[in-house]
Amino acid sequence: MTDKTKKAAIAAAGAIGSAAIAAALLYANKRRKKNEPTQPGPIPSGEKPETD
């Protein structure tokens, strides 16, 4: 391998690694938001919630 080829291979590996990390972070954030409840659940005791 020539010096130029080695540098190109390292640059390509870095770009692929960065893209993989970015994709993993986006997927994790998307998944975390999906599991959040949109509304609070009912009160277990059956009492009406107090509002101001």
N, CA, C, O and CB atoms as a CASP TS submission, in Angstrom:
PFRMAT TS
TARGET T0000
AUTHOR 0000-0000-0000
METHOD Language model
MODEL 1
PARENT N/A
ATOM      1  N   MET     1       0.839  -1.175   0.000  1.00  0.00           N
ATOM      2  CA  MET     1       0.000   0.000   0.000  1.00  0.00           C
ATOM      3  C   MET     1       0.883   1.237   0.000  1.00  0.00           C
ATOM      4  O   MET     1       1.874   1.312   0.726  1.00  0.00           O
ATOM      5  CB  MET     1      -0.954  -0.001   1.210  1.00  0.00           C
ATOM      6  N   THR     2       0.516   2.180  -0.807  1.00  0.00           N
ATOM      7  CA  THR     2       1.289   3.419  -0.815  1.00  0.00           C
ATOM      8  C   THR     2       0.821   4.313   0.319  1.00  0.00           C
ATOM      9  O   THR     2      -0.224   4.085   0.928  1.00  0.00           O
ATOM     10  CB  THR     2       1.159   4.147  -2.173  1.00  0.00           C
ATOM     11  N   ASP     3       1.604   5.314   0.581  1.00  0.00           N
ATOM     12  CA  ASP     3       1.278   6.238   1.665  1.00  0.00           C
ATOM     13  C   ASP     3      -0.046   6.946   1.387  1.00  0.00           C
ATOM     14  O   ASP     3      -0.840   7.176   2.299  1.00  0.00           O
ATOM     15  CB  ASP     3       2.404   7.269   1.853  1.00  0.00           C
ATOM     16  N   LYS     4      -0.276   7.287   0.121  1.00  0.00           N
ATOM     17  CA  LYS     4      -1.513   7.963  -0.274  1.00  0.00           C
ATOM     18  C   LYS     4      -2.721   7.054  -0.050  1.00  0.00           C
ATOM     19  O   LYS     4      -3.771   7.506   0.408  1.00  0.00           O
ATOM     20  CB  LYS     4      -1.441   8.398  -1.751  1.00  0.00           C
ATOM     21  N   THR     5      -2.563   5.777  -0.375  1.00  0.00           N
ATOM     22  CA  THR     5      -3.650   4.811  -0.214  1.00  0.00           C
ATOM     23  C   THR     5      -3.967   4.603   1.261  1.00  0.00           C
ATOM     24  O   THR     5      -5.134   4.485   1.635  1.00  0.00           O
ATOM     25  CB  THR     5      -3.285   3.471  -0.874  1.00  0.00           C
ATOM     26  N   LYS     6      -2.939   4.556   2.097  1.00  0.00           N
ATOM     27  CA  LYS     6      -3.148   4.387   3.536  1.00  0.00           C
ATOM     28  C   LYS     6      -3.924   5.567   4.113  1.00  0.00           C
ATOM     29  O   LYS     6      -4.852   5.387   4.901  1.00  0.00           O
ATOM     30  CB  LYS     6      -1.801   4.235   4.262  1.00  0.00           C
ATOM     31  N   LYS     7      -3.537   6.764   3.713  1.00  0.00           N
ATOM     32  CA  LYS     7      -4.228   7.959   4.198  1.00  0.00           C
ATOM     33  C   LYS     7      -5.688   7.965   3.755  1.00  0.00           C
ATOM     34  O   LYS     7      -6.573   8.337   4.525  1.00  0.00           O
ATOM     35  CB  LYS     7      -3.521   9.226   3.699  1.00  0.00           C
ATOM     36  N   ALA     8      -5.936   7.556   2.525  1.00  0.00           N
ATOM     37  CA  ALA     8      -7.311   7.516   2.017  1.00  0.00           C
ATOM     38  C   ALA     8      -8.131   6.467   2.766  1.00  0.00           C
ATOM     39  O   ALA     8      -9.302   6.692   3.069  1.00  0.00           O
ATOM     40  CB  ALA     8      -7.321   7.219   0.503  1.00  0.00           C
ATOM     41  N   ALA     9      -7.522   5.335   3.060  1.00  0.00           N
ATOM     42  CA  ALA     9      -8.223   4.274   3.782  1.00  0.00           C
ATOM     43  C   ALA     9      -8.560   4.723   5.204  1.00  0.00           C
ATOM     44  O   ALA     9      -9.647   4.442   5.709  1.00  0.00           O
ATOM     45  CB  ALA     9      -7.371   2.989   3.814  1.00  0.00           C
ATOM     46  N   ILE    10      -7.636   5.409   5.835  1.00  0.00           N
ATOM     47  CA  ILE    10      -7.886   5.911   7.194  1.00  0.00           C
ATOM     48  C   ILE    10      -8.999   6.956   7.183  1.00  0.00           C
ATOM     49  O   ILE    10      -9.861   6.957   8.062  1.00  0.00           O
ATOM     50  CB  ILE    10      -6.596   6.513   7.798  1.00  0.00           C
ATOM     51  N   ALA    11      -8.981   7.838   6.199  1.00  0.00           N
ATOM     52  CA  ALA    11     -10.019   8.868   6.095  1.00  0.00           C
ATOM     53  C   ALA    11     -11.385   8.230   5.849  1.00  0.00           C
ATOM     54  O   ALA    11     -12.384   8.655   6.431  1.00  0.00           O
ATOM     55  CB  ALA    11      -9.683   9.865   4.963  1.00  0.00           C
ATOM     56  N   ALA    12     -11.431   7.217   4.994  1.00  0.00           N
ATOM     57  CA  ALA    12     -12.699   6.540   4.715  1.00  0.00           C
ATOM     58  C   ALA    12     -13.208   5.814   5.954  1.00  0.00           C
ATOM     59  O   ALA    12     -14.405   5.844   6.239  1.00  0.00           O
ATOM     60  CB  ALA    12     -12.538   5.549   3.552  1.00  0.00           C
ATOM     61  N   ALA    13     -12.327   5.175   6.680  1.00  0.00           N
ATOM     62  CA  ALA    13     -12.730   4.468   7.901  1.00  0.00           C
ATOM     63  C   ALA    13     -13.256   5.452   8.941  1.00  0.00           C
ATOM     64  O   ALA    13     -14.227   5.159   9.639  1.00  0.00           O
ATOM     65  CB  ALA    13     -11.546   3.664   8.482  1.00  0.00           C
ATOM     66  N   GLY    14     -12.636   6.588   9.042  1.00  0.00           N
ATOM     67  CA  GLY    14     -13.106   7.613   9.975  1.00  0.00           C
ATOM     68  C   GLY    14     -14.477   8.140   9.600  1.00  0.00           C
ATOM     69  O   GLY    14     -15.318   8.360  10.471  1.00  0.00           O
ATOM     70  N   ALA    15     -14.709   8.342   8.320  1.00  0.00           N
ATOM     71  CA  ALA    15     -16.007   8.837   7.873  1.00  0.00           C
ATOM     72  C   ALA    15     -17.102   7.800   8.125  1.00  0.00           C
ATOM     73  O   ALA    15     -18.201   8.144   8.561  1.00  0.00           O
ATOM     74  CB  ALA    15     -15.955   9.202   6.382  1.00  0.00           C
ATOM     75  N   ILE    16     -16.800   6.546   7.854  1.00  0.00           N
ATOM     76  CA  ILE    16     -17.776   5.478   8.075  1.00  0.00           C
ATOM     77  C   ILE    16     -18.072   5.339   9.568  1.00  0.00           C
ATOM     78  O   ILE    16     -19.228   5.181   9.960  1.00  0.00           O
ATOM     79  CB  ILE    16     -17.258   4.136   7.499  1.00  0.00           C
ATOM     80  N   GLY    17     -17.037   5.397  10.393  1.00  0.00           N
ATOM     81  CA  GLY    17     -17.228   5.303  11.836  1.00  0.00           C
ATOM     82  C   GLY    17     -18.049   6.454  12.374  1.00  0.00           C
ATOM     83  O   GLY    17     -18.919   6.246  13.220  1.00  0.00           O
ATOM     84  N   SER    18     -17.793   7.663  11.904  1.00  0.00           N
ATOM     85  CA  SER    18     -18.550   8.827  12.350  1.00  0.00           C
ATOM     86  C   SER    18     -20.008   8.716  11.941  1.00  0.00           C
ATOM     87  O   SER    18     -20.900   9.059  12.717  1.00  0.00           O
ATOM     88  CB  SER    18     -17.944  10.108  11.787  1.00  0.00           C
ATOM     89  N   ALA    19     -20.254   8.241  10.734  1.00  0.00           N
ATOM     90  CA  ALA    19     -21.631   8.077  10.264  1.00  0.00           C
ATOM     91  C   ALA    19     -22.358   7.015  11.086  1.00  0.00           C
ATOM     92  O   ALA    19     -23.543   7.164  11.385  1.00  0.00           O
ATOM     93  CB  ALA    19     -21.650   7.700   8.772  1.00  0.00           C
ATOM     94  N   ALA    20     -21.662   5.962  11.445  1.00  0.00           N
ATOM     95  CA  ALA    20     -22.284   4.900  12.242  1.00  0.00           C
ATOM     96  C   ALA    20     -22.644   5.410  13.635  1.00  0.00           C
ATOM     97  O   ALA    20     -23.710   5.087  14.158  1.00  0.00           O
ATOM     98  CB  ALA    20     -21.345   3.684  12.348  1.00  0.00           C
ATOM     99  N   ILE    21     -21.772   6.194  14.228  1.00  0.00           N
ATOM    100  CA  ILE    21     -22.054   6.757  15.555  1.00  0.00           C
ATOM    101  C   ILE    21     -23.238   7.721  15.481  1.00  0.00           C
ATOM    102  O   ILE    21     -24.117   7.691  16.342  1.00  0.00           O
ATOM    103  CB  ILE    21     -20.805   7.483  16.119  1.00  0.00           C
ATOM    104  N   ALA    22     -23.263   8.567  14.466  1.00  0.00           N
ATOM    105  CA  ALA    22     -24.370   9.519  14.314  1.00  0.00           C
ATOM    106  C   ALA    22     -25.695   8.785  14.131  1.00  0.00           C
ATOM    107  O   ALA    22     -26.704   9.174  14.719  1.00  0.00           O
ATOM    108  CB  ALA    22     -24.115  10.459  13.119  1.00  0.00           C
ATOM    109  N   ALA    23     -25.700   7.737  13.328  1.00  0.00           N
ATOM    110  CA  ALA    23     -26.923   6.963  13.110  1.00  0.00           C
ATOM    111  C   ALA    23     -27.383   6.295  14.400  1.00  0.00           C
ATOM    112  O   ALA    23     -28.581   6.258  14.682  1.00  0.00           O
ATOM    113  CB  ALA    23     -26.700   5.905  12.020  1.00  0.00           C
ATOM    114  N   ALA    24     -26.462   5.776  15.175  1.00  0.00           N
ATOM    115  CA  ALA    24     -26.818   5.127  16.442  1.00  0.00           C
ATOM    116  C   ALA    24     -27.421   6.129  17.418  1.00  0.00           C
ATOM    117  O   ALA    24     -28.386   5.810  18.112  1.00  0.00           O
ATOM    118  CB  ALA    24     -25.586   4.458  17.070  1.00  0.00           C
ATOM    119  N   LEU    25     -26.867   7.329  17.479  1.00  0.00           N
ATOM    120  CA  LEU    25     -27.410   8.346  18.378  1.00  0.00           C
ATOM    121  C   LEU    25     -28.803   8.790  17.944  1.00  0.00           C
ATOM    122  O   LEU    25     -29.684   8.977  18.783  1.00  0.00           O
ATOM    123  CB  LEU    25     -26.475   9.552  18.437  1.00  0.00           C
ATOM    124  N   LEU    26     -29.005   8.957  16.650  1.00  0.00           N
ATOM    125  CA  LEU    26     -30.328   9.336  16.157  1.00  0.00           C
ATOM    126  C   LEU    26     -31.356   8.255  16.466  1.00  0.00           C
ATOM    127  O   LEU    26     -32.479   8.558  16.871  1.00  0.00           O
ATOM    128  CB  LEU    26     -30.281   9.602  14.649  1.00  0.00           C
ATOM    129  N   TYR    27     -30.978   7.008  16.278  1.00  0.00           N
ATOM    130  CA  TYR    27     -31.880   5.882  16.552  1.00  0.00           C
ATOM    131  C   TYR    27     -32.222   5.827  18.040  1.00  0.00           C
ATOM    132  O   TYR    27     -33.377   5.603  18.402  1.00  0.00           O
ATOM    133  CB  TYR    27     -31.238   4.544  16.098  1.00  0.00           C
ATOM    134  N   ALA    28     -31.238   6.029  18.892  1.00  0.00           N
ATOM    135  CA  ALA    28     -31.470   5.973  20.335  1.00  0.00           C
ATOM    136  C   ALA    28     -32.409   7.099  20.772  1.00  0.00           C
ATOM    137  O   ALA    28     -33.303   6.872  21.586  1.00  0.00           O
ATOM    138  CB  ALA    28     -30.134   6.062  21.102  1.00  0.00           C
ATOM    139  N   ASN    29     -32.217   8.301  20.244  1.00  0.00           N
ATOM    140  CA  ASN    29     -33.090   9.419  20.599  1.00  0.00           C
ATOM    141  C   ASN    29     -34.512   9.179  20.115  1.00  0.00           C
ATOM    142  O   ASN    29     -35.471   9.474  20.829  1.00  0.00           O
ATOM    143  CB  ASN    29     -32.551  10.723  20.014  1.00  0.00           C
ATOM    144  N   LYS    30     -34.650   8.658  18.932  1.00  0.00           N
ATOM    145  CA  LYS    30     -35.971   8.383  18.370  1.00  0.00           C
ATOM    146  C   LYS    30     -36.689   7.337  19.216  1.00  0.00           C
ATOM    147  O   LYS    30     -37.883   7.461  19.490  1.00  0.00           O
ATOM    148  CB  LYS    30     -35.856   7.905  16.904  1.00  0.00           C
ATOM    149  N   ARG    31     -35.965   6.323  19.622  1.00  0.00           N
ATOM    150  CA  ARG    31     -36.545   5.249  20.411  1.00  0.00           C
ATOM    151  C   ARG    31     -36.935   5.732  21.810  1.00  0.00           C
ATOM    152  O   ARG    31     -37.967   5.327  22.344  1.00  0.00           O
ATOM    153  CB  ARG    31     -35.566   4.086  20.511  1.00  0.00           C
ATOM    154  N   ARG    32     -36.112   6.593  22.394  1.00  0.00           N
ATOM    155  CA  ARG    32     -36.393   7.115  23.735  1.00  0.00           C
ATOM    156  C   ARG    32     -37.674   7.944  23.717  1.00  0.00           C
ATOM    157  O   ARG    32     -38.493   7.825  24.629  1.00  0.00           O
ATOM    158  CB  ARG    32     -35.208   7.967  24.251  1.00  0.00           C
ATOM    159  N   LYS    33     -37.861   8.778  22.702  1.00  0.00           N
ATOM    160  CA  LYS    33     -39.060   9.618  22.605  1.00  0.00           C
ATOM    161  C   LYS    33     -40.311   8.771  22.394  1.00  0.00           C
ATOM    162  O   LYS    33     -41.388   9.125  22.874  1.00  0.00           O
ATOM    163  CB  LYS    33     -38.913  10.630  21.461  1.00  0.00           C
ATOM    164  N   LYS    34     -40.176   7.669  21.688  1.00  0.00           N
ATOM    165  CA  LYS    34     -41.317   6.813  21.388  1.00  0.00           C
ATOM    166  C   LYS    34     -41.875   6.177  22.663  1.00  0.00           C
ATOM    167  O   LYS    34     -43.085   5.970  22.760  1.00  0.00           O
ATOM    168  CB  LYS    34     -40.917   5.725  20.386  1.00  0.00           C
ATOM    169  N   ASN    35     -41.030   5.867  23.632  1.00  0.00           N
ATOM    170  CA  ASN    35     -41.457   5.183  24.842  1.00  0.00           C
ATOM    171  C   ASN    35     -42.020   6.118  25.906  1.00  0.00           C
ATOM    172  O   ASN    35     -42.539   5.649  26.919  1.00  0.00           O
ATOM    173  CB  ASN    35     -40.312   4.421  25.412  1.00  0.00           C
ATOM    174  N   GLU    36     -41.930   7.422  25.698  1.00  0.00           N
ATOM    175  CA  GLU    36     -42.454   8.358  26.687  1.00  0.00           C
ATOM    176  C   GLU    36     -43.975   8.402  26.598  1.00  0.00           C
ATOM    177  O   GLU    36     -44.524   8.476  25.498  1.00  0.00           O
ATOM    178  CB  GLU    36     -41.855   9.768  26.481  1.00  0.00           C
ATOM    179  N   PRO    37     -44.661   8.360  27.731  1.00  0.00           N
ATOM    180  CA  PRO    37     -46.119   8.433  27.682  1.00  0.00           C
ATOM    181  C   PRO    37     -46.570   9.820  27.244  1.00  0.00           C
ATOM    182  O   PRO    37     -45.955  10.819  27.615  1.00  0.00           O
ATOM    183  CB  PRO    37     -46.725   8.085  29.050  1.00  0.00           C
ATOM    184  N   THR    38     -47.624   9.885  26.467  1.00  0.00           N
ATOM    185  CA  THR    38     -48.108  11.168  25.988  1.00  0.00           C
ATOM    186  C   THR    38     -48.973  11.842  27.041  1.00  0.00           C
ATOM    187  O   THR    38     -48.997  13.070  27.120  1.00  0.00           O
ATOM    188  CB  THR    38     -48.889  10.994  24.690  1.00  0.00           C
ATOM    189  N   GLN    39     -49.690  11.056  27.858  1.00  0.00           N
ATOM    190  CA  GLN    39     -50.520  11.580  28.930  1.00  0.00           C
ATOM    191  C   GLN    39     -50.239  10.776  30.195  1.00  0.00           C
ATOM    192  O   GLN    39     -49.891   9.597  30.126  1.00  0.00           O
ATOM    193  CB  GLN    39     -52.031  11.525  28.552  1.00  0.00           C
ATOM    194  N   PRO    40     -50.391  11.417  31.339  1.00  0.00           N
ATOM    195  CA  PRO    40     -50.204  10.647  32.565  1.00  0.00           C
ATOM    196  C   PRO    40     -51.321   9.609  32.702  1.00  0.00           C
ATOM    197  O   PRO    40     -52.431   9.811  32.208  1.00  0.00           O
ATOM    198  CB  PRO    40     -50.173  11.584  33.801  1.00  0.00           C
ATOM    199  N   GLY    41     -51.026   8.531  33.356  1.00  0.00           N
ATOM    200  CA  GLY    41     -52.011   7.476  33.541  1.00  0.00           C
ATOM    201  C   GLY    41     -53.067   7.860  34.564  1.00  0.00           C
ATOM    202  O   GLY    41     -52.962   8.911  35.196  1.00  0.00           O
ATOM    203  N   PRO    42     -54.072   7.030  34.734  1.00  0.00           N
ATOM    204  CA  PRO    42     -55.127   7.329  35.695  1.00  0.00           C
ATOM    205  C   PRO    42     -54.608   7.237  37.137  1.00  0.00           C
ATOM    206  O   PRO    42     -53.611   6.570  37.416  1.00  0.00           O
ATOM    207  CB  PRO    42     -56.310   6.371  35.494  1.00  0.00           C
ATOM    208  N   ILE    43     -55.294   7.907  38.016  1.00  0.00           N
ATOM    209  CA  ILE    43     -54.920   7.865  39.429  1.00  0.00           C
ATOM    210  C   ILE    43     -55.329   6.500  39.969  1.00  0.00           C
ATOM    211  O   ILE    43     -56.489   6.115  39.820  1.00  0.00           O
ATOM    212  CB  ILE    43     -55.597   9.035  40.247  1.00  0.00           C
ATOM    213  N   PRO    44     -54.428   5.764  40.583  1.00  0.00           N
ATOM    214  CA  PRO    44     -54.730   4.408  41.036  1.00  0.00           C
ATOM    215  C   PRO    44     -55.880   4.316  42.047  1.00  0.00           C
ATOM    216  O   PRO    44     -56.611   3.326  42.067  1.00  0.00           O
ATOM    217  CB  PRO    44     -53.506   3.813  41.640  1.00  0.00           C
ATOM    218  N   SER    45     -56.040   5.355  42.889  1.00  0.00           N
ATOM    219  CA  SER    45     -57.075   5.276  43.917  1.00  0.00           C
ATOM    220  C   SER    45     -58.467   5.522  43.357  1.00  0.00           C
ATOM    221  O   SER    45     -59.455   5.226  44.029  1.00  0.00           O
ATOM    222  CB  SER    45     -56.788   6.271  45.015  1.00  0.00           C
ATOM    223  N   GLY    46     -58.569   6.046  42.163  1.00  0.00           N
ATOM    224  CA  GLY    46     -59.865   6.331  41.565  1.00  0.00           C
ATOM    225  C   GLY    46     -60.381   7.709  41.908  1.00  0.00           C
ATOM    226  O   GLY    46     -61.456   8.096  41.449  1.00  0.00           O
ATOM    227  N   GLU    47     -59.636   8.463  42.708  1.00  0.00           N
ATOM    228  CA  GLU    47     -60.064   9.801  43.064  1.00  0.00           C
ATOM    229  C   GLU    47     -59.907  10.740  41.878  1.00  0.00           C
ATOM    230  O   GLU    47     -59.066  10.518  41.007  1.00  0.00           O
ATOM    231  CB  GLU    47     -59.273  10.317  44.264  1.00  0.00           C
ATOM    232  N   LYS    48     -60.704  11.770  41.847  1.00  0.00           N
ATOM    233  CA  LYS    48     -60.598  12.755  40.772  1.00  0.00           C
ATOM    234  C   LYS    48     -59.341  13.594  41.014  1.00  0.00           C
ATOM    235  O   LYS    48     -59.025  13.913  42.160  1.00  0.00           O
ATOM    236  CB  LYS    48     -61.881  13.663  40.700  1.00  0.00           C
ATOM    237  N   PRO    49     -58.636  13.946  39.964  1.00  0.00           N
ATOM    238  CA  PRO    49     -57.446  14.793  40.155  1.00  0.00           C
ATOM    239  C   PRO    49     -57.872  16.198  40.556  1.00  0.00           C
ATOM    240  O   PRO    49     -58.848  16.736  40.036  1.00  0.00           O
ATOM    241  CB  PRO    49     -56.582  14.840  38.863  1.00  0.00           C
ATOM    242  N   GLU    50     -57.129  16.781  41.483  1.00  0.00           N
ATOM    243  CA  GLU    50     -57.433  18.134  41.916  1.00  0.00           C
ATOM    244  C   GLU    50     -56.774  19.123  40.970  1.00  0.00           C
ATOM    245  O   GLU    50     -55.592  18.999  40.652  1.00  0.00           O
ATOM    246  CB  GLU    50     -56.967  18.369  43.369  1.00  0.00           C
ATOM    247  N   THR    51     -57.537  20.093  40.529  1.00  0.00           N
ATOM    248  CA  THR    51     -56.995  21.114  39.632  1.00  0.00           C
ATOM    249  C   THR    51     -57.224  22.475  40.259  1.00  0.00           C
ATOM    250  O   THR    51     -58.127  22.645  41.078  1.00  0.00           O
ATOM    251  CB  THR    51     -57.647  21.037  38.217  1.00  0.00           C
ATOM    252  N   ASP    52     -56.414  23.434  39.878  1.00  0.00           N
ATOM    253  CA  ASP    52     -56.564  24.784  40.396  1.00  0.00           C
ATOM    254  C   ASP    52     -57.470  25.584  39.492  1.00  0.00           C
ATOM    255  O   ASP    52     -57.726  26.759  39.758  1.00  0.00           O
ATOM    256  CB  ASP    52     -55.207  25.472  40.537  1.00  0.00           C
TER
END
